[in-house]
Amino acid sequence: MTYFEVADTDEALRRVAELGGHTLAAPHDSPHGRVATVADPEGAMFSVIEGPR
């Protein structure tokens, strides 16, 4: 799985949806930060992660 670090996971999910992608795994807090899995409009999957606060 490819991870992209983002400043705000929830905002990144809104942007993914705005651009035609969709959320596969809802955002959740982990020891490594807030993470969610998404797919782009073509179906390619990746995760976005916001570092721990």
mmCIF entry with sequence, helices, sheets and N, C-alpha, C, O atoms, coordinates in Angstrom:
data_MODEL
# 
_entry.id   MODEL 
# 
_entity.id                         1 
_entity.type                       polymer 
_entity.pdbx_number_of_molecules   1 
# 
_entity_poly.entity_id                      1 
_entity_poly.type                           'polypeptide(L)' 
_entity_poly.nstd_linkage                   no 
_entity_poly.nstd_monomer                   no 
_entity_poly.pdbx_seq_one_letter_code       MTYFEVADTDEALRRVAELGGHTLAAPHDSPHGRVATVADPEGAMFSVIEGPR 
_entity_poly.pdbx_seq_one_letter_code_can   MTYFEVADTDEALRRVAELGGHTLAAPHDSPHGRVATVADPEGAMFSVIEGPR 
_entity_poly.pdbx_strand_id                 A 
# 
loop_
_entity_poly_seq.entity_id 
_entity_poly_seq.num 
_entity_poly_seq.mon_id 
_entity_poly_seq.hetero 
1 1  MET n 
1 2  THR n 
1 3  TYR n 
1 4  PHE n 
1 5  GLU n 
1 6  VAL n 
1 7  ALA n 
1 8  ASP n 
1 9  THR n 
1 10 ASP n 
1 11 GLU n 
1 12 ALA n 
1 13 LEU n 
1 14 ARG n 
1 15 ARG n 
1 16 VAL n 
1 17 ALA n 
1 18 GLU n 
1 19 LEU n 
1 20 GLY n 
1 21 GLY n 
1 22 HIS n 
1 23 THR n 
1 24 LEU n 
1 25 ALA n 
1 26 ALA n 
1 27 PRO n 
1 28 HIS n 
1 29 ASP n 
1 30 SER n 
1 31 PRO n 
1 32 HIS n 
1 33 GLY n 
1 34 ARG n 
1 35 VAL n 
1 36 ALA n 
1 37 THR n 
1 38 VAL n 
1 39 ALA n 
1 40 ASP n 
1 41 PRO n 
1 42 GLU n 
1 43 GLY n 
1 44 ALA n 
1 45 MET n 
1 46 PHE n 
1 47 SER n 
1 48 VAL n 
1 49 ILE n 
1 50 GLU n 
1 51 GLY n 
1 52 PRO n 
1 53 ARG n 
# 
_struct_asym.id          A 
_struct_asym.entity_id   1 
# 
_struct_conf.conf_type_id            HELX_P 
_struct_conf.id                      HELX_P1 
_struct_conf.pdbx_PDB_helix_id       AA1 
_struct_conf.beg_label_comp_id       THR 
_struct_conf.beg_label_asym_id       A 
_struct_conf.beg_label_seq_id        9 
_struct_conf.pdbx_beg_PDB_ins_code   ? 
_struct_conf.end_label_comp_id       GLU 
_struct_conf.end_label_asym_id       A 
_struct_conf.end_label_seq_id        18 
_struct_conf.pdbx_end_PDB_ins_code   ? 
_struct_conf.beg_auth_comp_id        THR 
_struct_conf.beg_auth_asym_id        A 
_struct_conf.beg_auth_seq_id         9 
_struct_conf.end_auth_comp_id        GLU 
_struct_conf.end_auth_asym_id        A 
_struct_conf.end_auth_seq_id         18 
_struct_conf.pdbx_PDB_helix_class    1 
_struct_conf.details                 ? 
_struct_conf.pdbx_PDB_helix_length   10 
# 
_struct_conf_type.id          HELX_P 
_struct_conf_type.criteria    ? 
_struct_conf_type.reference   ? 
# 
_struct_sheet.id               AA1 
_struct_sheet.type             ? 
_struct_sheet.number_strands   4 
_struct_sheet.details          ? 
# 
loop_
_struct_sheet_order.sheet_id 
_struct_sheet_order.range_id_1 
_struct_sheet_order.range_id_2 
_struct_sheet_order.offset 
_struct_sheet_order.sense 
AA1 1 2 ? parallel      
AA1 2 3 ? anti-parallel 
AA1 3 4 ? anti-parallel 
# 
loop_
_struct_sheet_range.sheet_id 
_struct_sheet_range.id 
_struct_sheet_range.beg_label_comp_id 
_struct_sheet_range.beg_label_asym_id 
_struct_sheet_range.beg_label_seq_id 
_struct_sheet_range.pdbx_beg_PDB_ins_code 
_struct_sheet_range.end_label_comp_id 
_struct_sheet_range.end_label_asym_id 
_struct_sheet_range.end_label_seq_id 
_struct_sheet_range.pdbx_end_PDB_ins_code 
_struct_sheet_range.beg_auth_comp_id 
_struct_sheet_range.beg_auth_asym_id 
_struct_sheet_range.beg_auth_seq_id 
_struct_sheet_range.end_auth_comp_id 
_struct_sheet_range.end_auth_asym_id 
_struct_sheet_range.end_auth_seq_id 
AA1 1 TYR A 3  ? GLU A 5  ? TYR A 3  GLU A 5  
AA1 2 MET A 45 ? GLU A 50 ? MET A 45 GLU A 50 
AA1 3 GLY A 33 ? ALA A 39 ? GLY A 33 ALA A 39 
AA1 4 HIS A 22 ? SER A 30 ? HIS A 22 SER A 30 
# 
loop_
_atom_site.group_PDB 
_atom_site.id 
_atom_site.type_symbol 
_atom_site.label_atom_id 
_atom_site.label_alt_id 
_atom_site.label_comp_id 
_atom_site.label_asym_id 
_atom_site.label_entity_id 
_atom_site.label_seq_id 
_atom_site.pdbx_PDB_ins_code 
_atom_site.Cartn_x 
_atom_site.Cartn_y 
_atom_site.Cartn_z 
_atom_site.occupancy 
_atom_site.B_iso_or_equiv 
_atom_site.pdbx_formal_charge 
_atom_site.auth_seq_id 
_atom_site.auth_comp_id 
_atom_site.auth_asym_id 
_atom_site.auth_atom_id 
_atom_site.pdbx_PDB_model_num 
ATOM 1   N N  . MET A 1 1  ? 0.849   -1.176 0.000   1.00 0.00 ? 1  MET A N  1 
ATOM 2   C CA . MET A 1 1  ? 0.000   0.000  0.000   1.00 0.00 ? 1  MET A CA 1 
ATOM 3   C C  . MET A 1 1  ? 0.892   1.237  0.000   1.00 0.00 ? 1  MET A C  1 
ATOM 4   O O  . MET A 1 1  ? 1.887   1.296  0.722   1.00 0.00 ? 1  MET A O  1 
ATOM 5   N N  . THR A 1 2  ? 0.533   2.207  -0.803  1.00 0.00 ? 2  THR A N  1 
ATOM 6   C CA . THR A 1 2  ? 1.232   3.486  -0.851  1.00 0.00 ? 2  THR A CA 1 
ATOM 7   C C  . THR A 1 2  ? 0.525   4.456  0.094   1.00 0.00 ? 2  THR A C  1 
ATOM 8   O O  . THR A 1 2  ? -0.703  4.539  0.110   1.00 0.00 ? 2  THR A O  1 
ATOM 9   N N  . TYR A 1 3  ? 1.314   5.188  0.881   1.00 0.00 ? 3  TYR A N  1 
ATOM 10  C CA . TYR A 1 3  ? 0.794   6.186  1.811   1.00 0.00 ? 3  TYR A CA 1 
ATOM 11  C C  . TYR A 1 3  ? 1.281   7.563  1.402   1.00 0.00 ? 3  TYR A C  1 
ATOM 12  O O  . TYR A 1 3  ? 2.440   7.742  1.031   1.00 0.00 ? 3  TYR A O  1 
ATOM 13  N N  . PHE A 1 4  ? 0.379   8.534  1.474   1.00 0.00 ? 4  PHE A N  1 
ATOM 14  C CA . PHE A 1 4  ? 0.729   9.925  1.246   1.00 0.00 ? 4  PHE A CA 1 
ATOM 15  C C  . PHE A 1 4  ? 0.453   10.696 2.528   1.00 0.00 ? 4  PHE A C  1 
ATOM 16  O O  . PHE A 1 4  ? -0.653  10.635 3.066   1.00 0.00 ? 4  PHE A O  1 
ATOM 17  N N  . GLU A 1 5  ? 1.451   11.420 3.017   1.00 0.00 ? 5  GLU A N  1 
ATOM 18  C CA . GLU A 1 5  ? 1.251   12.225 4.215   1.00 0.00 ? 5  GLU A CA 1 
ATOM 19  C C  . GLU A 1 5  ? 0.488   13.495 3.839   1.00 0.00 ? 5  GLU A C  1 
ATOM 20  O O  . GLU A 1 5  ? 0.817   14.164 2.859   1.00 0.00 ? 5  GLU A O  1 
ATOM 21  N N  . VAL A 1 6  ? -0.520  13.812 4.623   1.00 0.00 ? 6  VAL A N  1 
ATOM 22  C CA . VAL A 1 6  ? -1.345  15.000 4.392   1.00 0.00 ? 6  VAL A CA 1 
ATOM 23  C C  . VAL A 1 6  ? -1.415  15.811 5.680   1.00 0.00 ? 6  VAL A C  1 
ATOM 24  O O  . VAL A 1 6  ? -1.166  15.289 6.767   1.00 0.00 ? 6  VAL A O  1 
ATOM 25  N N  . ALA A 1 7  ? -1.750  17.074 5.551   1.00 0.00 ? 7  ALA A N  1 
ATOM 26  C CA . ALA A 1 7  ? -1.876  17.945 6.719   1.00 0.00 ? 7  ALA A CA 1 
ATOM 27  C C  . ALA A 1 7  ? -3.162  17.653 7.497   1.00 0.00 ? 7  ALA A C  1 
ATOM 28  O O  . ALA A 1 7  ? -3.210  17.829 8.715   1.00 0.00 ? 7  ALA A O  1 
ATOM 29  N N  . ASP A 1 8  ? -4.210  17.201 6.781   1.00 0.00 ? 8  ASP A N  1 
ATOM 30  C CA . ASP A 1 8  ? -5.519  16.969 7.407   1.00 0.00 ? 8  ASP A CA 1 
ATOM 31  C C  . ASP A 1 8  ? -6.205  15.821 6.662   1.00 0.00 ? 8  ASP A C  1 
ATOM 32  O O  . ASP A 1 8  ? -6.618  15.989 5.515   1.00 0.00 ? 8  ASP A O  1 
ATOM 33  N N  . THR A 1 9  ? -6.325  14.676 7.295   1.00 0.00 ? 9  THR A N  1 
ATOM 34  C CA . THR A 1 9  ? -6.919  13.497 6.652   1.00 0.00 ? 9  THR A CA 1 
ATOM 35  C C  . THR A 1 9  ? -8.347  13.756 6.205   1.00 0.00 ? 9  THR A C  1 
ATOM 36  O O  . THR A 1 9  ? -8.717  13.407 5.084   1.00 0.00 ? 9  THR A O  1 
ATOM 37  N N  . ASP A 1 10 ? -9.150  14.361 7.064   1.00 0.00 ? 10 ASP A N  1 
ATOM 38  C CA . ASP A 1 10 ? -10.554 14.591 6.719   1.00 0.00 ? 10 ASP A CA 1 
ATOM 39  C C  . ASP A 1 10 ? -10.698 15.528 5.520   1.00 0.00 ? 10 ASP A C  1 
ATOM 40  O O  . ASP A 1 10 ? -11.554 15.312 4.662   1.00 0.00 ? 10 ASP A O  1 
ATOM 41  N N  . GLU A 1 11 ? -9.874  16.556 5.459   1.00 0.00 ? 11 GLU A N  1 
ATOM 42  C CA . GLU A 1 11 ? -9.893  17.468 4.307   1.00 0.00 ? 11 GLU A CA 1 
ATOM 43  C C  . GLU A 1 11 ? -9.432  16.743 3.047   1.00 0.00 ? 11 GLU A C  1 
ATOM 44  O O  . GLU A 1 11 ? -9.981  16.966 1.968   1.00 0.00 ? 11 GLU A O  1 
ATOM 45  N N  . ALA A 1 12 ? -8.438  15.884 3.174   1.00 0.00 ? 12 ALA A N  1 
ATOM 46  C CA . ALA A 1 12 ? -7.961  15.112 2.018   1.00 0.00 ? 12 ALA A CA 1 
ATOM 47  C C  . ALA A 1 12 ? -9.079  14.217 1.479   1.00 0.00 ? 12 ALA A C  1 
ATOM 48  O O  . ALA A 1 12 ? -9.207  14.064 0.264   1.00 0.00 ? 12 ALA A O  1 
ATOM 49  N N  . LEU A 1 13 ? -9.881  13.631 2.353   1.00 0.00 ? 13 LEU A N  1 
ATOM 50  C CA . LEU A 1 13 ? -10.994 12.782 1.903   1.00 0.00 ? 13 LEU A CA 1 
ATOM 51  C C  . LEU A 1 13 ? -12.049 13.600 1.173   1.00 0.00 ? 13 LEU A C  1 
ATOM 52  O O  . LEU A 1 13 ? -12.621 13.143 0.183   1.00 0.00 ? 13 LEU A O  1 
ATOM 53  N N  . ARG A 1 14 ? -12.305 14.808 1.662   1.00 0.00 ? 14 ARG A N  1 
ATOM 54  C CA . ARG A 1 14 ? -13.264 15.680 0.956   1.00 0.00 ? 14 ARG A CA 1 
ATOM 55  C C  . ARG A 1 14 ? -12.745 15.999 -0.446  1.00 0.00 ? 14 ARG A C  1 
ATOM 56  O O  . ARG A 1 14 ? -13.514 16.034 -1.406  1.00 0.00 ? 14 ARG A O  1 
ATOM 57  N N  . ARG A 1 15 ? -11.449 16.228 -0.554  1.00 0.00 ? 15 ARG A N  1 
ATOM 58  C CA . ARG A 1 15 ? -10.852 16.554 -1.858  1.00 0.00 ? 15 ARG A CA 1 
ATOM 59  C C  . ARG A 1 15 ? -10.882 15.347 -2.791  1.00 0.00 ? 15 ARG A C  1 
ATOM 60  O O  . ARG A 1 15 ? -11.159 15.492 -3.982  1.00 0.00 ? 15 ARG A O  1 
ATOM 61  N N  . VAL A 1 16 ? -10.600 14.163 -2.262  1.00 0.00 ? 16 VAL A N  1 
ATOM 62  C CA . VAL A 1 16 ? -10.668 12.939 -3.071  1.00 0.00 ? 16 VAL A CA 1 
ATOM 63  C C  . VAL A 1 16 ? -12.074 12.789 -3.653  1.00 0.00 ? 16 VAL A C  1 
ATOM 64  O O  . VAL A 1 16 ? -12.222 12.524 -4.847  1.00 0.00 ? 16 VAL A O  1 
ATOM 65  N N  . ALA A 1 17 ? -13.106 12.955 -2.825  1.00 0.00 ? 17 ALA A N  1 
ATOM 66  C CA . ALA A 1 17 ? -14.486 12.839 -3.293  1.00 0.00 ? 17 ALA A CA 1 
ATOM 67  C C  . ALA A 1 17 ? -14.808 13.903 -4.329  1.00 0.00 ? 17 ALA A C  1 
ATOM 68  O O  . ALA A 1 17 ? -15.471 13.624 -5.328  1.00 0.00 ? 17 ALA A O  1 
ATOM 69  N N  . GLU A 1 18 ? -14.342 15.116 -4.092  1.00 0.00 ? 18 GLU A N  1 
ATOM 70  C CA . GLU A 1 18 ? -14.555 16.231 -5.013  1.00 0.00 ? 18 GLU A CA 1 
ATOM 71  C C  . GLU A 1 18 ? -13.986 15.920 -6.401  1.00 0.00 ? 18 GLU A C  1 
ATOM 72  O O  . GLU A 1 18 ? -14.537 16.337 -7.419  1.00 0.00 ? 18 GLU A O  1 
ATOM 73  N N  . LEU A 1 19 ? -12.880 15.183 -6.422  1.00 0.00 ? 19 LEU A N  1 
ATOM 74  C CA . LEU A 1 19 ? -12.204 14.854 -7.681  1.00 0.00 ? 19 LEU A CA 1 
ATOM 75  C C  . LEU A 1 19 ? -12.661 13.534 -8.292  1.00 0.00 ? 19 LEU A C  1 
ATOM 76  O O  . LEU A 1 19 ? -12.086 13.079 -9.281  1.00 0.00 ? 19 LEU A O  1 
ATOM 77  N N  . GLY A 1 20 ? -13.700 12.909 -7.706  1.00 0.00 ? 20 GLY A N  1 
ATOM 78  C CA . GLY A 1 20 ? -14.278 11.705 -8.294  1.00 0.00 ? 20 GLY A CA 1 
ATOM 79  C C  . GLY A 1 20 ? -13.834 10.392 -7.676  1.00 0.00 ? 20 GLY A C  1 
ATOM 80  O O  . GLY A 1 20 ? -14.247 9.326  -8.133  1.00 0.00 ? 20 GLY A O  1 
ATOM 81  N N  . GLY A 1 21 ? -13.004 10.448 -6.650  1.00 0.00 ? 21 GLY A N  1 
ATOM 82  C CA . GLY A 1 21 ? -12.580 9.222  -5.969  1.00 0.00 ? 21 GLY A CA 1 
ATOM 83  C C  . GLY A 1 21 ? -13.550 8.870  -4.860  1.00 0.00 ? 21 GLY A C  1 
ATOM 84  O O  . GLY A 1 21 ? -14.561 9.548  -4.676  1.00 0.00 ? 21 GLY A O  1 
ATOM 85  N N  . HIS A 1 22 ? -13.249 7.812  -4.117  1.00 0.00 ? 22 HIS A N  1 
ATOM 86  C CA . HIS A 1 22 ? -14.113 7.441  -3.002  1.00 0.00 ? 22 HIS A CA 1 
ATOM 87  C C  . HIS A 1 22 ? -13.314 6.795  -1.867  1.00 0.00 ? 22 HIS A C  1 
ATOM 88  O O  . HIS A 1 22 ? -12.209 6.289  -2.064  1.00 0.00 ? 22 HIS A O  1 
ATOM 89  N N  . THR A 1 23 ? -13.906 6.832  -0.684  1.00 0.00 ? 23 THR A N  1 
ATOM 90  C CA . THR A 1 23 ? -13.284 6.288  0.516   1.00 0.00 ? 23 THR A CA 1 
ATOM 91  C C  . THR A 1 23 ? -13.561 4.797  0.604   1.00 0.00 ? 23 THR A C  1 
ATOM 92  O O  . THR A 1 23 ? -14.707 4.366  0.474   1.00 0.00 ? 23 THR A O  1 
ATOM 93  N N  . LEU A 1 24 ? -12.519 4.011  0.823   1.00 0.00 ? 24 LEU A N  1 
ATOM 94  C CA . LEU A 1 24 ? -12.650 2.565  0.989   1.00 0.00 ? 24 LEU A CA 1 
ATOM 95  C C  . LEU A 1 24 ? -12.647 2.167  2.457   1.00 0.00 ? 24 LEU A C  1 
ATOM 96  O O  . LEU A 1 24 ? -13.367 1.249  2.850   1.00 0.00 ? 24 LEU A O  1 
ATOM 97  N N  . ALA A 1 25 ? -11.850 2.844  3.267   1.00 0.00 ? 25 ALA A N  1 
ATOM 98  C CA . ALA A 1 25 ? -11.790 2.602  4.710   1.00 0.00 ? 25 ALA A CA 1 
ATOM 99  C C  . ALA A 1 25 ? -11.851 3.952  5.401   1.00 0.00 ? 25 ALA A C  1 
ATOM 100 O O  . ALA A 1 25 ? -11.014 4.823  5.166   1.00 0.00 ? 25 ALA A O  1 
ATOM 101 N N  . ALA A 1 26 ? -12.842 4.111  6.248   1.00 0.00 ? 26 ALA A N  1 
ATOM 102 C CA . ALA A 1 26 ? -13.064 5.380  6.930   1.00 0.00 ? 26 ALA A CA 1 
ATOM 103 C C  . ALA A 1 26 ? -11.840 5.798  7.745   1.00 0.00 ? 26 ALA A C  1 
ATOM 104 O O  . ALA A 1 26 ? -11.054 4.953  8.174   1.00 0.00 ? 26 ALA A O  1 
ATOM 105 N N  . PRO A 1 27 ? -11.685 7.094  7.951   1.00 0.00 ? 27 PRO A N  1 
ATOM 106 C CA . PRO A 1 27 ? -10.540 7.557  8.730   1.00 0.00 ? 27 PRO A CA 1 
ATOM 107 C C  . PRO A 1 27 ? -10.611 7.034  10.161  1.00 0.00 ? 27 PRO A C  1 
ATOM 108 O O  . PRO A 1 27 ? -11.682 6.944  10.762  1.00 0.00 ? 27 PRO A O  1 
ATOM 109 N N  . HIS A 1 28 ? -9.454  6.698  10.679  1.00 0.00 ? 28 HIS A N  1 
ATOM 110 C CA . HIS A 1 28 ? -9.360  6.238  12.061  1.00 0.00 ? 28 HIS A CA 1 
ATOM 111 C C  . HIS A 1 28 ? -7.999  6.627  12.628  1.00 0.00 ? 28 HIS A C  1 
ATOM 112 O O  . HIS A 1 28 ? -7.030  6.833  11.896  1.00 0.00 ? 28 HIS A O  1 
ATOM 113 N N  . ASP A 1 29 ? -7.960  6.720  13.936  1.00 0.00 ? 29 ASP A N  1 
ATOM 114 C CA . ASP A 1 29 ? -6.715  7.065  14.609  1.00 0.00 ? 29 ASP A CA 1 
ATOM 115 C C  . ASP A 1 29 ? -5.915  5.800  14.864  1.00 0.00 ? 29 ASP A C  1 
ATOM 116 O O  . ASP A 1 29 ? -6.454  4.785  15.304  1.00 0.00 ? 29 ASP A O  1 
ATOM 117 N N  . SER A 1 30 ? -4.626  5.875  14.581  1.00 0.00 ? 30 SER A N  1 
ATOM 118 C CA . SER A 1 30 ? -3.705  4.772  14.827  1.00 0.00 ? 30 SER A CA 1 
ATOM 119 C C  . SER A 1 30 ? -2.505  5.327  15.592  1.00 0.00 ? 30 SER A C  1 
ATOM 120 O O  . SER A 1 30 ? -2.392  6.542  15.756  1.00 0.00 ? 30 SER A O  1 
ATOM 121 N N  . PRO A 1 31 ? -1.616  4.466  16.057  1.00 0.00 ? 31 PRO A N  1 
ATOM 122 C CA . PRO A 1 31 ? -0.418  4.964  16.737  1.00 0.00 ? 31 PRO A CA 1 
ATOM 123 C C  . PRO A 1 31 ? 0.457   5.831  15.825  1.00 0.00 ? 31 PRO A C  1 
ATOM 124 O O  . PRO A 1 31 ? 1.292   6.599  16.304  1.00 0.00 ? 31 PRO A O  1 
ATOM 125 N N  . HIS A 1 32 ? 0.259   5.701  14.512  1.00 0.00 ? 32 HIS A N  1 
ATOM 126 C CA . HIS A 1 32 ? 1.073   6.436  13.551  1.00 0.00 ? 32 HIS A CA 1 
ATOM 127 C C  . HIS A 1 32 ? 0.401   7.716  13.066  1.00 0.00 ? 32 HIS A C  1 
ATOM 128 O O  . HIS A 1 32 ? 1.029   8.515  12.371  1.00 0.00 ? 32 HIS A O  1 
ATOM 129 N N  . GLY A 1 33 ? -0.865  7.922  13.420  1.00 0.00 ? 33 GLY A N  1 
ATOM 130 C CA . GLY A 1 33 ? -1.601  9.100  13.007  1.00 0.00 ? 33 GLY A CA 1 
ATOM 131 C C  . GLY A 1 33 ? -2.985  8.739  12.510  1.00 0.00 ? 33 GLY A C  1 
ATOM 132 O O  . GLY A 1 33 ? -3.407  7.589  12.629  1.00 0.00 ? 33 GLY A O  1 
ATOM 133 N N  . ARG A 1 34 ? -3.695  9.707  11.955  1.00 0.00 ? 34 ARG A N  1 
ATOM 134 C CA . ARG A 1 34 ? -5.053  9.489  11.423  1.00 0.00 ? 34 ARG A CA 1 
ATOM 135 C C  . ARG A 1 34 ? -4.922  9.046  9.971   1.00 0.00 ? 34 ARG A C  1 
ATOM 136 O O  . ARG A 1 34 ? -4.315  9.741  9.156   1.00 0.00 ? 34 ARG A O  1 
ATOM 137 N N  . VAL A 1 35 ? -5.492  7.889  9.651   1.00 0.00 ? 35 VAL A N  1 
ATOM 138 C CA . VAL A 1 35 ? -5.291  7.272  8.346   1.00 0.00 ? 35 VAL A CA 1 
ATOM 139 C C  . VAL A 1 35 ? -6.622  6.843  7.725   1.00 0.00 ? 35 VAL A C  1 
ATOM 140 O O  . VAL A 1 35 ? -7.566  6.493  8.432   1.00 0.00 ? 35 VAL A O  1 
ATOM 141 N N  . ALA A 1 36 ? -6.680  6.877  6.395   1.00 0.00 ? 36 ALA A N  1 
ATOM 142 C CA . ALA A 1 36 ? -7.844  6.399  5.652   1.00 0.00 ? 36 ALA A CA 1 
ATOM 143 C C  . ALA A 1 36 ? -7.353  5.834  4.322   1.00 0.00 ? 36 ALA A C  1 
ATOM 144 O O  . ALA A 1 36 ? -6.312  6.242  3.807   1.00 0.00 ? 36 ALA A O  1 
ATOM 145 N N  . THR A 1 37 ? -8.115  4.894  3.776   1.00 0.00 ? 37 THR A N  1 
ATOM 146 C CA . THR A 1 37 ? -7.779  4.310  2.480   1.00 0.00 ? 37 THR A CA 1 
ATOM 147 C C  . THR A 1 37 ? -8.807  4.776  1.461   1.00 0.00 ? 37 THR A C  1 
ATOM 148 O O  . THR A 1 37 ? -10.008 4.780  1.733   1.00 0.00 ? 37 THR A O  1 
ATOM 149 N N  . VAL A 1 38 ? -8.331  5.165  0.295   1.00 0.00 ? 38 VAL A N  1 
ATOM 150 C CA . VAL A 1 38 ? -9.184  5.711  -0.757  1.00 0.00 ? 38 VAL A CA 1 
ATOM 151 C C  . VAL A 1 38 ? -8.847  5.080  -2.102  1.00 0.00 ? 38 VAL A C  1 
ATOM 152 O O  . VAL A 1 38 ? -7.866  4.349  -2.239  1.00 0.00 ? 38 VAL A O  1 
ATOM 153 N N  . ALA A 1 39 ? -9.682  5.378  -3.085  1.00 0.00 ? 39 ALA A N  1 
ATOM 154 C CA . ALA A 1 39 ? -9.416  4.975  -4.461  1.00 0.00 ? 39 ALA A CA 1 
ATOM 155 C C  . ALA A 1 39 ? -9.655  6.170  -5.360  1.00 0.00 ? 39 ALA A C  1 
ATOM 156 O O  . ALA A 1 39 ? -10.571 6.960  -5.132  1.00 0.00 ? 39 ALA A O  1 
ATOM 157 N N  . ASP A 1 40 ? -8.821  6.298  -6.386  1.00 0.00 ? 40 ASP A N  1 
ATOM 158 C CA . ASP A 1 40 ? -9.017  7.386  -7.342  1.00 0.00 ? 40 ASP A CA 1 
ATOM 159 C C  . ASP A 1 40 ? -10.109 6.984  -8.328  1.00 0.00 ? 40 ASP A C  1 
ATOM 160 O O  . ASP A 1 40 ? -10.598 5.857  -8.253  1.00 0.00 ? 40 ASP A O  1 
ATOM 161 N N  . PRO A 1 41 ? -10.510 7.860  -9.248  1.00 0.00 ? 41 PRO A N  1 
ATOM 162 C CA . PRO A 1 41 ? -11.593 7.536  -10.176 1.00 0.00 ? 41 PRO A CA 1 
ATOM 163 C C  . PRO A 1 41 ? -11.322 6.294  -11.039 1.00 0.00 ? 41 PRO A C  1 
ATOM 164 O O  . PRO A 1 41 ? -12.265 5.672  -11.529 1.00 0.00 ? 41 PRO A O  1 
ATOM 165 N N  . GLU A 1 42 ? -10.078 5.934  -11.226 1.00 0.00 ? 42 GLU A N  1 
ATOM 166 C CA . GLU A 1 42 ? -9.727  4.751  -12.019 1.00 0.00 ? 42 GLU A CA 1 
ATOM 167 C C  . GLU A 1 42 ? -9.656  3.487  -11.168 1.00 0.00 ? 42 GLU A C  1 
ATOM 168 O O  . GLU A 1 42 ? -9.480  2.393  -11.703 1.00 0.00 ? 42 GLU A O  1 
ATOM 169 N N  . GLY A 1 43 ? -9.791  3.626  -9.850  1.00 0.00 ? 43 GLY A N  1 
ATOM 170 C CA . GLY A 1 43 ? -9.778  2.482  -8.958  1.00 0.00 ? 43 GLY A CA 1 
ATOM 171 C C  . GLY A 1 43 ? -8.450  2.208  -8.271  1.00 0.00 ? 43 GLY A C  1 
ATOM 172 O O  . GLY A 1 43 ? -8.347  1.256  -7.497  1.00 0.00 ? 43 GLY A O  1 
ATOM 173 N N  . ALA A 1 44 ? -7.430  3.021  -8.536  1.00 0.00 ? 44 ALA A N  1 
ATOM 174 C CA . ALA A 1 44 ? -6.138  2.825  -7.873  1.00 0.00 ? 44 ALA A CA 1 
ATOM 175 C C  . ALA A 1 44 ? -6.286  3.174  -6.387  1.00 0.00 ? 44 ALA A C  1 
ATOM 176 O O  . ALA A 1 44 ? -6.797  4.241  -6.044  1.00 0.00 ? 44 ALA A O  1 
ATOM 177 N N  . MET A 1 45 ? -5.838  2.274  -5.511  1.00 0.00 ? 45 MET A N  1 
ATOM 178 C CA . MET A 1 45 ? -5.983  2.467  -4.081  1.00 0.00 ? 45 MET A CA 1 
ATOM 179 C C  . MET A 1 45 ? -4.702  3.043  -3.468  1.00 0.00 ? 45 MET A C  1 
ATOM 180 O O  . MET A 1 45 ? -3.591  2.730  -3.896  1.00 0.00 ? 45 MET A O  1 
ATOM 181 N N  . PHE A 1 46 ? -4.891  3.890  -2.458  1.00 0.00 ? 46 PHE A N  1 
ATOM 182 C CA . PHE A 1 46 ? -3.775  4.414  -1.676  1.00 0.00 ? 46 PHE A CA 1 
ATOM 183 C C  . PHE A 1 46 ? -4.340  4.900  -0.348  1.00 0.00 ? 46 PHE A C  1 
ATOM 184 O O  . PHE A 1 46 ? -5.555  5.019  -0.189  1.00 0.00 ? 46 PHE A O  1 
ATOM 185 N N  . SER A 1 47 ? -3.470  5.175  0.585   1.00 0.00 ? 47 SER A N  1 
ATOM 186 C CA . SER A 1 47 ? -3.882  5.690  1.880   1.00 0.00 ? 47 SER A CA 1 
ATOM 187 C C  . SER A 1 47 ? -3.341  7.090  2.098   1.00 0.00 ? 47 SER A C  1 
ATOM 188 O O  . SER A 1 47 ? -2.288  7.458  1.576   1.00 0.00 ? 47 SER A O  1 
ATOM 189 N N  . VAL A 1 48 ? -4.074  7.855  2.872   1.00 0.00 ? 48 VAL A N  1 
ATOM 190 C CA . VAL A 1 48 ? -3.595  9.172  3.291   1.00 0.00 ? 48 VAL A CA 1 
ATOM 191 C C  . VAL A 1 48 ? -3.448  9.119  4.802   1.00 0.00 ? 48 VAL A C  1 
ATOM 192 O O  . VAL A 1 48 ? -4.264  8.516  5.499   1.00 0.00 ? 48 VAL A O  1 
ATOM 193 N N  . ILE A 1 49 ? -2.394  9.761  5.298   1.00 0.00 ? 49 ILE A N  1 
ATOM 194 C CA . ILE A 1 49 ? -2.134  9.727  6.735   1.00 0.00 ? 49 ILE A CA 1 
ATOM 195 C C  . ILE A 1 49 ? -1.685  11.104 7.218   1.00 0.00 ? 49 ILE A C  1 
ATOM 196 O O  . ILE A 1 49 ? -0.848  11.769 6.607   1.00 0.00 ? 49 ILE A O  1 
ATOM 197 N N  . GLU A 1 50 ? -2.274  11.495 8.328   1.00 0.00 ? 50 GLU A N  1 
ATOM 198 C CA . GLU A 1 50 ? -1.914  12.735 9.011   1.00 0.00 ? 50 GLU A CA 1 
ATOM 199 C C  . GLU A 1 50 ? -1.098  12.315 10.224  1.00 0.00 ? 50 GLU A C  1 
ATOM 200 O O  . GLU A 1 50 ? -1.577  11.540 11.051  1.00 0.00 ? 50 GLU A O  1 
ATOM 201 N N  . GLY A 1 51 ? 0.115   12.809 10.340  1.00 0.00 ? 51 GLY A N  1 
ATOM 202 C CA . GLY A 1 51 ? 0.988   12.425 11.432  1.00 0.00 ? 51 GLY A CA 1 
ATOM 203 C C  . GLY A 1 51 ? 0.362   12.657 12.792  1.00 0.00 ? 51 GLY A C  1 
ATOM 204 O O  . GLY A 1 51 ? -0.552  13.471 12.923  1.00 0.00 ? 51 GLY A O  1 
ATOM 205 N N  . PRO A 1 52 ? 0.847   11.946 13.817  1.00 0.00 ? 52 PRO A N  1 
ATOM 206 C CA . PRO A 1 52 ? 0.268   12.105 15.155  1.00 0.00 ? 52 PRO A CA 1 
ATOM 207 C C  . PRO A 1 52 ? 0.474   13.523 15.676  1.00 0.00 ? 52 PRO A C  1 
ATOM 208 O O  . PRO A 1 52 ? 1.452   14.193 15.344  1.00 0.00 ? 52 PRO A O  1 
ATOM 209 N N  . ARG A 1 53 ? -0.456  13.953 16.485  1.00 0.00 ? 53 ARG A N  1 
ATOM 210 C CA . ARG A 1 53 ? -0.411  15.309 17.026  1.00 0.00 ? 53 ARG A CA 1 
ATOM 211 C C  . ARG A 1 53 ? 0.254   15.330 18.366  1.00 0.00 ? 53 ARG A C  1 
ATOM 212 O O  . ARG A 1 53 ? 0.382   16.392 18.975  1.00 0.00 ? 53 ARG A O  1 
# 
